[in-house]
Amino acid sequence: MPGLAIDVDDATDIISGGWLTTINNALTIEGNGATLVGNPSFVGSNSVEYTKYNVDVFRPSSDFLAQQAFSFGKLEPGVFLTISALNTDGLNGYLQLGEGSTASLSDATARNSVSYGQRVPRSVFEAKENSTLNLSQVALERINPELFGVGPAWVGAISGVNATPQHGAQLDQSGGTCCRISGLEWWCGQCGVVADQRVGRSLGV
């Protein structure tokens, strides 16, 4: 259903690391404009509630976690995945590509990412060795992949190691973020940037 909002806060049988699903066979997902919605939040030691809209660093030793953040999908090694028009709002990460896998995403938006309750802050898209990530008409808005106060500039909204990204993505931080991030963090491999657009502040490659 176009415009459908799917609440993931009460998801069960979560995969280790806060993943909602593991994809181990070739798959095509037609999202039809639906959005996976998470509402992660915590109450700080100052008694202030922090959400995906007013973000801050979550400190497990002193803060109270009200709702943890989830990530959408892990793509197993060597698997092909195509996704169109499936959005996320308030998730930690969208997709992690396993070694040698290929993912093609189009007409999607990921917004308001935070990592509350997860030991590993995630990029929206992360590609492991020898994988290929194709993005077309994908928008990233208010991305906060690193909320531990350590090295946020080194965590990219899109990241990979010895992989091949081709992306035409718009990264929008005009709504603000609690820390500086890199738009694209890529080590080795080939990187093709097509019609890339950055809006707002504190973005780099």
Backbone hydrogen bonds, N-H to C=O, Kabsch-Sander energy under -0.5 kcal/mol:
donor,donor_aa,acceptor,acceptor_aa,energy
4,L,1,M,-1.9
6,I,4,L,-0.5
6,I,35,T,-3.4
7,D,5,A,-0.6
8,V,37,V,-2.7
9,D,37,V,-0.5
11,A,8,V,-2.0
15,I,19,W,-2.1
18,G,15,I,-1.4
19,W,15,I,-1.1
20,L,71,S,-2.3
20,L,72,F,-0.7
21,T,72,F,-1.6
23,I,74,K,-3.1
24,N,22,T,-0.6
27,L,80,F,-1.8
29,I,82,T,-3.1
30,E,28,T,-0.5
31,G,29,I,-0.8
31,G,84,S,-3.2
33,G,85,A,-2.3
34,A,31,G,-1.8
34,A,85,A,-0.6
35,T,4,L,-2.9
36,L,87,N,-2.7
37,V,6,I,-3.2
37,V,35,T,-0.7
38,G,36,L,-0.5
38,G,89,D,-3.2
41,S,67,Q,-1.8
42,F,50,Y,-2.0
43,V,64,F,-3.0
44,G,42,F,-0.6
44,G,48,V,-2.9
47,S,44,G,-2.4
50,Y,42,F,-3.3
51,T,54,N,-0.8
55,V,53,Y,-0.6
58,F,147,L,-0.8
59,R,57,V,-0.6
62,S,59,R,-1.7
63,D,59,R,-2.8
64,F,43,V,-2.9
65,L,63,D,-0.6
66,A,41,S,-1.6
66,A,64,F,-0.6
67,Q,41,S,-2.3
69,A,116,Y,-2.8
71,S,18,G,-2.8
72,F,93,G,-2.1
73,G,94,Y,-2.4
74,K,21,T,-1.9
75,L,73,G,-0.5
75,L,96,Q,-3.4
76,E,23,I,-2.7
76,E,74,K,-0.6
78,G,99,E,-1.2
79,V,76,E,-1.6
81,L,102,T,-2.5
82,T,27,L,-2.1
83,I,104,S,-2.7
84,S,29,I,-2.2
85,A,106,S,-2.3
87,N,34,A,-2.9
88,T,109,T,-2.3
89,D,36,L,-2.5
90,G,111,R,-2.4
92,N,70,F,-3.5
94,Y,124,V,-2.0
95,L,124,V,-2.3
96,Q,73,G,-2.1
97,L,126,E,-3.4
98,G,75,L,-1.5
98,G,96,Q,-0.5
100,G,129,E,-1.7
101,S,98,G,-2.0
102,T,79,V,-2.2
103,A,132,T,-2.6
104,S,81,L,-2.4
105,L,134,N,-3.1
106,S,83,I,-1.7
107,D,136,S,-1.7
108,A,137,Q,-1.0
110,A,139,A,-2.6
111,R,88,T,-1.9
112,N,141,E,-1.8
113,S,142,R,-1.0
114,V,91,L,-0.6
118,Q,115,S,-2.3
124,V,157,A,-1.5
125,F,157,A,-1.5
126,E,95,L,-2.2
127,A,159,S,-2.4
128,K,97,L,-1.9
128,K,126,E,-0.5
130,N,162,N,-3.2
131,S,128,K,-1.6
132,T,101,S,-2.4
133,L,164,T,-2.5
134,N,103,A,-3.0
134,N,132,T,-0.5
135,L,133,L,-0.5
135,L,166,Q,-3.3
136,S,105,L,-2.2
137,Q,168,G,-0.8
138,V,168,G,-1.3
139,A,108,A,-2.5
140,L,170,Q,-3.9
141,E,110,A,-2.6
142,R,172,D,-2.8
144,N,113,S,-1.1
144,N,142,R,-0.5
147,L,145,P,-0.5
154,W,151,G,-1.8
155,V,152,P,-1.5
156,G,154,W,-0.7
157,A,182,S,-2.2
158,I,183,G,-1.3
159,S,125,F,-2.8
160,G,185,E,-1.8
161,V,127,A,-1.7
162,N,187,W,-4.0
163,A,188,C,-0.5
164,T,131,S,-2.7
166,Q,133,L,-3.0
167,H,192,G,-1.9
168,G,135,L,-1.4
170,Q,138,V,-2.2
171,L,169,A,-0.5
171,L,197,Q,-2.6
172,D,140,L,-4.1
172,D,170,Q,-0.6
173,Q,171,L,-0.6
173,Q,199,V,-2.6
176,G,173,Q,-2.4
181,I,202,S,-1.2
182,S,155,V,-1.2
183,G,204,G,-3.9
184,L,204,G,-1.1
185,E,158,I,-3.2
186,W,184,L,-0.6
187,W,160,G,-2.2
188,C,186,W,-0.5
190,Q,163,A,-0.6
192,G,165,P,-3.0
193,V,191,C,-0.5
194,V,167,H,-3.1
194,V,192,G,-0.6
195,A,193,V,-0.5
197,Q,169,A,-2.0
199,V,171,L,-3.2
